């Protein structure tokens, strides 16, 4: 699929609660701080930062060279937005992270910390992990490798699963109730690396819908192609 650099695209699945795309940011020069990341879904959930924000890269580290937001592990650089409600959601992120340390890529501000966590010592230190305080942690082994990935995960009440480039992780975790969503870390564990695109649905997508979104992101950012699900169900929770 040939895509124009920074060209607006329609998501393959309608109804996104929020959509953030670094290739659609305009008016910034290379290395300039990003104070806001507009929500392209039309729902007004713009990511904001009261301080300096992450750095805008006109040519990011992803194979196609599309722009990215570069996070350097600082509390002043994380972005956040309110208005995410409920415990059913499906999230997608195009990401290239550091290979060591512990950090949040996506995190919610709930009474029980939860979200997408890299390098947590309680799981595999080289894995992406879905974390929920007091819950078990689904993870994908050897996926924290410094390469670009499309990560998708889904939460449906007390059940959840994670995929990295179409490979499904192991385990399950407890309820994740969203309110505020952070991109780039919080709670003293801040992300170091680049993010190209984030898509959030406050609903449980079907297997075909998840595969379609993964395929869209893979073609656009040229990361490893997702694998098709095996068996009768994409996620055990469906």
C-alpha positions as CSV (number, residue, x, y, z in Angstrom):
1,X,0.0,0.0,0.0
2,X,1.6,3.3,-1.1
3,X,0.8,6.1,1.2
4,X,1.6,9.8,0.8
5,X,4.0,11.1,3.4
6,X,1.8,12.6,6.1
7,X,-1.3,12.1,4.0
8,X,-4.6,11.9,5.9
9,X,-6.0,8.4,6.0
10,X,-9.4,7.1,7.1
11,X,-9.1,4.4,9.7
12,X,-10.2,1.0,8.5
13,X,-12.6,0.7,11.5
14,X,-14.8,3.7,12.4
15,X,-15.7,4.7,15.9
16,X,-12.3,5.4,17.4
17,X,-12.4,7.1,20.8
18,X,-9.0,8.8,20.0
19,X,-6.5,8.8,17.2
20,X,-3.0,10.3,17.4
21,X,-0.8,10.3,14.3
22,X,2.7,11.9,14.4
23,X,2.7,12.1,10.6
24,X,-0.3,14.5,10.6
25,X,1.4,17.1,12.9
26,X,2.0,20.3,11.0
27,X,3.8,23.6,11.7
28,X,6.8,22.1,13.7
29,X,10.5,21.9,12.8
30,X,12.8,19.0,13.5
31,X,13.6,18.7,17.2
32,X,10.9,21.2,18.3
33,X,8.9,20.5,21.4
34,X,5.3,19.2,21.1
35,X,2.9,20.8,23.5
36,X,-0.2,19.2,22.1
37,X,-1.0,16.1,20.0
38,X,-4.3,16.6,18.2
39,X,-7.0,13.9,18.3
40,X,-7.9,13.0,14.7
41,X,-11.0,11.0,15.8
42,X,-13.1,14.2,16.1
43,X,-13.8,13.5,19.8
44,X,-11.6,16.4,21.1
45,X,-9.3,14.3,23.3
46,X,-6.1,16.3,22.4
47,X,-3.0,15.1,24.3
48,X,-1.5,18.0,26.2
49,X,1.7,18.8,28.1
50,X,2.0,21.8,30.4
51,X,5.8,21.8,30.1
52,X,8.0,21.3,27.1
53,X,6.6,18.1,25.6
54,X,8.3,15.4,23.5
55,X,10.5,16.2,20.5
56,X,9.0,16.2,17.0
57,X,11.2,14.3,14.5
58,X,10.6,15.1,10.8
59,X,12.1,11.8,9.9
60,X,11.5,9.2,12.6
61,X,13.3,5.9,13.2
62,X,10.6,3.8,11.5
63,X,11.5,2.2,8.1
64,X,9.4,4.5,6.0
65,X,10.9,7.6,7.6
66,X,7.5,9.2,8.6
67,X,7.6,11.7,11.5
68,X,7.5,10.5,15.1
69,X,7.4,11.9,18.6
70,X,10.6,11.2,20.4
71,X,10.4,10.7,24.2
72,X,13.6,11.0,26.3
73,X,12.5,9.5,29.6
74,X,11.5,12.8,31.3
75,X,8.4,13.5,33.4
76,X,8.0,16.8,31.6
77,X,7.6,15.1,28.3
78,X,4.6,12.8,28.8
79,X,1.3,13.7,27.2
80,X,-2.2,13.1,28.7
81,X,-5.9,13.5,28.0
82,X,-9.0,13.0,30.1
83,X,-12.4,11.6,29.1
84,X,-11.6,7.9,28.7
85,X,-14.3,6.0,30.7
86,X,-15.0,2.3,31.2
87,X,-13.2,-1.0,31.3
88,X,-13.6,-2.2,27.7
89,X,-11.1,-0.9,25.3
90,X,-8.8,-1.9,22.4
91,X,-5.6,0.0,21.9
92,X,-3.0,0.1,19.1
93,X,0.4,1.7,19.1
94,X,3.3,2.0,16.7
95,X,6.4,2.2,18.8
96,X,10.2,1.8,18.9
97,X,11.6,1.7,22.5
98,X,14.8,1.5,24.4
99,X,16.0,-2.0,25.2
100,X,16.6,-1.7,28.9
101,X,15.0,-0.2,32.0
102,X,11.3,-0.1,33.0
103,X,8.9,2.4,31.5
104,X,5.3,3.1,30.6
105,X,4.2,3.6,27.0
106,X,0.5,4.0,27.8
107,X,-0.8,4.4,31.3
108,X,-4.1,5.3,33.0
109,X,-4.6,7.2,36.2
110,X,-6.7,4.9,38.2
111,X,-6.6,3.7,41.8
112,X,-4.8,0.7,40.5
113,X,-2.0,1.5,38.1
114,X,-2.5,-0.2,34.7
115,X,-1.4,0.0,31.1
116,X,1.3,-1.0,28.6
117,X,4.6,-1.5,30.4
118,X,8.0,-2.3,29.1
119,X,10.8,-4.1,31.0
120,X,9.0,-4.9,34.2
121,X,11.2,-7.2,36.3
122,X,8.2,-9.1,37.6
123,X,7.7,-10.5,34.1
124,X,10.4,-10.8,31.4
125,X,12.7,-7.9,31.5
126,X,12.9,-7.9,27.6
127,X,9.1,-8.2,27.1
128,X,6.2,-5.8,26.6
129,X,3.7,-6.4,29.4
130,X,0.1,-5.5,30.2
131,X,0.2,-4.5,33.8
132,X,-2.5,-4.1,36.3
133,X,-1.8,-3.7,40.0
134,X,-2.5,-7.0,41.8
135,X,-3.4,-8.7,38.6
136,X,-1.4,-11.2,36.5
137,X,0.5,-9.8,33.5
138,X,0.1,-11.0,29.9
139,X,3.4,-10.5,28.1
140,X,5.2,-11.2,24.9
141,X,8.8,-12.5,25.3
142,X,11.8,-10.9,23.6
143,X,9.8,-8.1,22.1
144,X,11.6,-5.3,23.9
145,X,14.4,-5.4,21.3
146,X,14.9,-1.8,20.1
147,X,13.0,-2.5,16.8
148,X,9.8,-0.9,15.6
149,X,6.6,-2.8,16.4
150,X,2.8,-2.6,16.1
151,X,1.4,-3.5,19.6
152,X,-2.3,-4.1,20.1
153,X,-4.1,-5.0,23.3
154,X,-7.6,-5.4,24.4
155,X,-9.3,-5.3,27.8
156,X,-12.9,-6.6,28.4
157,X,-13.7,-6.2,32.1
158,X,-11.4,-8.6,33.9
159,X,-9.9,-10.3,30.8
160,X,-7.2,-9.0,28.5
161,X,-4.6,-10.0,26.0
162,X,-1.7,-8.4,24.1
163,X,-0.2,-8.9,20.6
164,X,3.1,-7.7,19.2
165,X,3.2,-7.8,15.4
166,X,0.5,-10.3,15.5
167,X,2.1,-12.6,18.0
168,X,-0.2,-13.1,21.0
169,X,1.2,-13.0,24.5
170,X,0.7,-15.2,27.4
171,X,-1.3,-14.6,30.6
172,X,-4.3,-12.5,31.6
173,X,-4.9,-9.6,34.1
174,X,-7.6,-8.0,36.1
175,X,-9.9,-5.1,35.4
176,X,-8.5,-1.9,33.8
177,X,-10.8,1.0,34.4
178,X,-9.7,4.0,32.4
179,X,-10.1,7.7,33.1
180,X,-7.1,9.8,32.1
181,X,-4.7,8.3,29.5
182,X,-1.0,9.1,29.4
183,X,1.3,8.6,26.5
184,X,5.0,8.6,27.3
185,X,4.9,7.4,30.9
186,X,4.0,8.5,34.4
187,X,4.5,7.5,38.0
188,X,8.4,7.9,37.8
189,X,8.7,5.4,34.9
190,X,8.9,7.4,31.7
191,X,9.2,6.2,28.1
192,X,12.4,6.5,26.1
193,X,11.9,6.0,22.4
194,X,9.7,7.0,19.5
195,X,5.9,6.7,18.9
196,X,4.3,7.1,15.5
197,X,0.6,6.4,16.0
198,X,-1.8,5.6,18.7
199,X,-5.5,4.5,18.2
200,X,-7.9,3.9,21.0
201,X,-11.4,2.3,20.9
202,X,-13.5,2.3,24.1
203,X,-15.0,-1.0,22.9
204,X,-14.1,-4.6,22.3
205,X,-13.2,-5.0,18.6
206,X,-13.8,-8.2,16.8
207,X,-10.9,-10.4,15.5
208,X,-11.4,-9.1,11.9
209,X,-11.4,-5.5,13.1
210,X,-8.2,-5.9,15.0
211,X,-6.5,-7.6,12.1
212,X,-7.6,-4.8,9.7
213,X,-6.2,-2.1,12.0
214,X,-2.9,-4.0,12.5
215,X,-2.7,-4.3,8.7
216,X,-3.3,-0.6,8.2
217,X,-0.6,0.3,10.7
218,X,1.9,-2.3,9.3
219,X,1.5,-1.0,5.7
220,X,1.7,2.6,6.8
221,X,4.8,2.3,9.0
222,X,6.4,-0.7,7.4
223,X,6.9,-2.8,10.5
224,X,6.7,-6.6,10.5
225,X,3.5,-7.9,9.1
226,X,1.0,-9.3,11.7
227,X,0.2,-13.0,11.8
228,X,-3.3,-14.3,11.3
229,X,-5.0,-15.8,14.4
230,X,-5.1,-19.5,14.8
231,X,-8.0,-21.5,16.0
232,X,-11.6,-20.3,16.3
233,X,-11.0,-17.1,18.3
234,X,-8.6,-14.2,18.0
235,X,-8.7,-13.3,21.7
236,X,-9.9,-15.7,24.3
237,X,-12.2,-13.0,25.7
238,X,-14.3,-12.8,22.5
